[in-house]
Amino acid sequence: MSSLREVTREQFANGTTIDGGTRLERALADLIGRFNRLRPRDLKRRWFPAIYTSGYMPSALDVLGVAVQQRAPWLSVANVNGITVANAPPLGLQNTWRNKGLRNVLIDPDTGVGDQLAWTTAFYFGKPVIVTGVSLHMGTDGVQFTNGFAYTAAAPAPKTSLPADDVVVELAVDNPWTSHDAMLGAQAFLRTQFNLQHHLFNPVGTVPGTFVDGAPAFASNALYAAARKNPEGVIYWQPDLNLALPGKSTARLSFIIPQYDDPLWSSWGAFPWRTAYFAWTLHVLEAAE
């Protein structure tokens, strides 16, 4: 309680008298009566916002002469025998899919026709929380990180020349008894097949040299000198989720991008994790202790 006035009308301070105990007895009686008749607001839980965030920037092309960079933290959504380090278990892989709700008409990771790559982060919440929002930022600069977020004219029907709709956002909660088995997890939030071009920021771009640059200036780098411009890309923001997660739960936030069988089908290209730099936020309300 923020004030003694919530409990009793008797107020005590240095230099005042208790009048032989009469005022003190009245205050104690008020205190007993107040706690015997609790008000609804006394039981209201206080919630405070917390924001979890992370980012991933791919290494530049051909650093130290390495033509193909590691794609970690992006993992294939399908556990198939072909990607095992040693021999597969005798009964085969029991946890075939890491995520749910990933349908893409041009991809079937289970049969090797393209792939989908997931960046997953796990959270353990010892106390109940409320998830209020999630965001994903995919930034491009038109030089080192280039992605138009669209299918090309070479893409098969029905996706030919359409805006990209191939990113998936998923928040899942593990089964408390078998957290290693993704099939038994509960899907708390799924966003799929949404038009990425509806979430562009700075879609028009900027004429080189017309903005105030920070230090060090792009112009000092020969790679950017001819084509410098403001960052652009996609910002997906989903507010007002209000998803209540129980205490002692493990939640997994996943962002999934496509890797098509033919890199000419889409602006994601052959190495989709290198077409943008990525960042995300998870907004939750945590109860005051």
C-alpha positions in Angstrom: 0.0 0.0 0.0 1.3 3.4 -0.9 0.0 5.3 2.1 -1.0 4.7 5.7 -4.2 6.6 4.9 -5.3 3.5 3.0 -5.4 1.7 6.4 -6.5 4.2 9.0 -7.4 7.9 9.5 -5.1 8.1 12.5 -1.8 9.6 11.5 1.3 9.5 13.6 4.4 11.6 13.4 7.4 12.7 15.5 6.4 15.1 18.2 2.7 14.0 18.5 1.1 12.1 21.3 -0.8 8.8 21.3 -3.2 10.1 24.0 -2.8 7.3 26.4 -3.1 4.6 23.8 -6.6 5.6 22.6 -5.4 6.7 19.1 -3.1 3.7 18.8 -6.0 1.4 19.7 -8.2 3.0 17.1 -5.4 2.7 14.5 -5.0 -1.0 15.2 -8.8 -1.6 15.0 -8.8 0.2 11.7 -5.9 -2.0 10.5 -7.7 -5.2 11.5 -11.0 -4.1 9.9 -9.2 -3.0 6.7 -7.5 -6.4 6.2 -10.7 -8.3 7.0 -12.4 -6.5 4.2 -9.9 -6.4 1.3 -10.8 -4.4 -1.7 -10.4 -5.8 -5.3 -7.5 -3.4 -6.0 -5.6 -4.8 -3.1 -5.3 -8.1 -4.9 -4.5 -6.7 -8.3 -1.2 -7.9 -9.6 1.2 -5.2 -10.8 2.8 -5.8 -14.2 6.0 -4.2 -15.5 7.1 -4.2 -19.2 10.2 -6.0 -20.2 11.7 -6.2 -23.7 14.0 -8.9 -25.0 16.0 -8.2 -28.1 18.7 -9.8 -30.3 20.3 -9.2 -33.7 22.2 -11.0 -36.4 24.4 -9.4 -39.0 25.9 -11.8 -41.6 29.6 -11.5 -42.3 30.6 -9.7 -45.5 31.0 -11.7 -48.7 34.4 -13.5 -49.3 35.9 -12.5 -45.9 39.3 -14.1 -45.7 38.7 -15.7 -49.0 35.8 -17.8 -47.7 33.2 -17.8 -50.5 30.3 -19.4 -48.5 29.8 -18.2 -44.9 28.4 -20.2 -42.1 24.6 -19.8 -41.8 24.3 -20.1 -38.0 22.0 -19.4 -36.1 19.7 -20.5 -39.0 18.8 -24.2 -38.9 16.8 -26.3 -41.2 13.2 -26.7 -40.0 13.3 -30.4 -40.9 15.4 -33.1 -39.2 16.2 -35.5 -42.0 18.7 -38.3 -42.2 20.7 -36.5 -44.9 21.9 -33.8 -42.4 23.0 -36.1 -39.6 26.6 -36.0 -38.7 26.9 -39.8 -38.1 24.4 -42.6 -38.6 20.7 -41.9 -37.9 19.1 -43.7 -34.9 17.8 -47.2 -35.7 14.2 -46.0 -35.5 14.9 -42.9 -37.6 14.6 -39.3 -36.4 11.7 -39.0 -34.0 11.5 -35.2 -34.0 11.1 -34.5 -37.7 9.9 -30.9 -37.6 11.3 -28.1 -35.4 8.3 -25.8 -36.1 4.7 -26.0 -37.2 2.6 -24.1 -39.7 5.3 -23.5 -42.3 3.5 -24.4 -45.6 5.2 -23.0 -48.6 3.9 -24.3 -52.0 7.3 -24.1 -53.6 9.2 -25.8 -50.8 9.1 -29.3 -49.2 12.1 -29.7 -46.9 11.0 -33.3 -46.1 11.8 -34.4 -49.6 14.7 -32.1 -50.3 12.8 -29.6 -52.5 14.2 -26.4 -51.1 14.5 -25.7 -47.4 13.2 -23.3 -44.7 15.6 -22.0 -42.1 14.7 -21.1 -38.6 16.4 -18.8 -36.1 15.0 -19.9 -32.7 15.5 -18.4 -29.3 14.3 -20.1 -26.1 13.1 -18.3 -23.0 12.4 -19.8 -19.6 9.8 -17.9 -17.5 9.8 -19.0 -13.9 6.8 -16.7 -13.1 3.7 -16.1 -15.2 4.1 -13.5 -17.9 2.0 -11.8 -20.6 3.4 -11.5 -24.1 2.2 -8.3 -25.5 4.1 -8.0 -28.8 6.8 -9.2 -31.2 8.7 -7.5 -33.9 11.1 -8.5 -36.7 13.5 -6.2 -38.5 15.1 -7.2 -41.8 17.4 -4.4 -43.0 19.0 -3.9 -46.4 21.3 -1.3 -47.8 21.2 -2.0 -51.5 24.9 -2.9 -51.6 26.1 -5.5 -49.2 22.6 -6.7 -48.1 20.2 -6.7 -51.0 16.7 -8.2 -51.0 13.7 -6.9 -52.8 11.3 -9.3 -50.9 9.7 -10.5 -54.0 9.3 -13.5 -56.2 10.9 -13.2 -59.7 9.4 -13.9 -63.1 11.2 -17.2 -63.0 9.3 -18.4 -60.0 6.7 -21.2 -60.7 3.0 -20.4 -60.5 1.2 -19.3 -58.4 4.0 -17.1 -57.1 5.4 -15.7 -60.3 6.4 -12.0 -59.9 4.4 -11.6 -56.7 5.5 -9.9 -53.5 7.2 -12.2 -51.0 5.0 -13.9 -48.4 7.4 -16.5 -47.3 8.5 -15.4 -43.8 7.0 -17.1 -40.7 6.9 -15.8 -37.2 6.1 -18.4 -34.5 5.9 -18.4 -30.7 5.6 -21.9 -29.3 5.5 -23.2 -25.7 7.1 -26.5 -24.9 5.2 -29.4 -23.4 6.3 -29.4 -19.7 7.0 -33.1 -19.7 8.7 -33.6 -23.1 10.2 -30.2 -24.0 12.5 -31.9 -26.6 9.6 -33.0 -28.8 8.4 -30.0 -30.9 5.4 -32.0 -32.1 3.9 -31.8 -28.5 4.5 -28.1 -28.1 1.6 -25.6 -28.0 1.6 -22.9 -30.6 0.8 -19.6 -28.9 1.2 -17.3 -32.0 1.8 -17.9 -35.7 2.0 -15.4 -38.5 2.5 -16.8 -41.9 2.0 -16.0 -45.6 1.8 -12.2 -45.0 2.8 -9.8 -47.7 6.3 -8.5 -46.7 6.0 -5.5 -49.0 3.1 -4.2 -46.8 5.7 -3.8 -44.0 8.5 -1.9 -45.9 10.2 1.1 -44.3 11.8 3.7 -46.5 10.6 1.8 -49.6 11.4 4.7 -52.0 15.1 4.8 -51.2 17.3 7.9 -51.1 19.3 9.6 -53.8 23.0 9.2 -53.1 24.4 12.1 -51.1 21.1 13.7 -50.1 21.2 12.6 -46.4 23.4 13.4 -43.5 25.7 10.5 -42.8 27.3 9.5 -39.5 31.0 8.8 -39.0 32.7 7.0 -40.6 30.9 8.2 -43.7 29.9 5.7 -46.4 31.9 7.7 -48.9 35.1 6.6 -47.2 34.4 3.0 -48.2 34.8 2.3 -51.9 32.2 -0.4 -51.8 29.5 2.1 -50.8 30.7 5.3 -52.4 28.7 4.9 -55.6 25.5 3.7 -54.1 25.1 4.9 -50.5 21.6 5.5 -49.3 19.5 5.2 -46.2 18.9 1.7 -44.7 15.6 0.2 -45.8 13.9 -3.2 -45.6 11.0 -4.7 -43.6 9.8 -4.0 -40.1 7.1 -6.4 -39.0 5.4 -5.4 -35.7 2.6 -7.3 -34.0 1.2 -5.5 -30.9 -1.6 -6.3 -28.6 -1.0 -10.1 -28.4 -1.8 -10.4 -24.7 -0.7 -14.1 -24.6 -0.7 -15.4 -21.0 2.1 -17.9 -20.4 2.2 -20.0 -17.2 5.0 -20.0 -14.8 7.9 -22.5 -15.3 7.2 -22.5 -19.1 9.8 -22.6 -21.9 8.8 -20.4 -24.9 10.5 -20.6 -28.3 10.4 -17.6 -30.6 11.2 -18.5 -34.2 11.7 -16.5 -37.4 11.8 -18.7 -40.6 13.0 -17.7 -44.0 12.9 -19.6 -47.3 15.7 -21.2 -49.3 14.3 -22.1 -52.7 15.4 -25.0 -54.8 16.3 -22.5 -57.5 17.8 -19.3 -56.2 16.5 -17.4 -59.3 12.9 -17.8 -58.1 13.2 -15.2 -55.4 15.2 -12.2 -54.2 16.3 -14.4 -51.2 18.8 -15.9 -53.6 21.1 -18.8 -52.9 22.1 -17.7 -49.4 19.0 -16.1 -47.9 20.6 -15.4 -44.5 23.0 -13.0 -46.2 20.4 -10.9 -48.0 19.6 -8.7 -44.9 20.7 -8.0 -41.3 18.2 -9.2 -38.7 16.9 -8.0 -35.4 13.9 -8.9 -33.2 12.2 -7.9 -30.0 9.8 -9.7 -27.7 7.7 -7.6 -25.4 6.3 -9.1 -22.2 4.7 -8.0 -18.9 6.4 -9.5 -15.8 4.7 -9.5 -12.5 6.2 -7.5 -9.6 7.6 -9.6 -6.8 
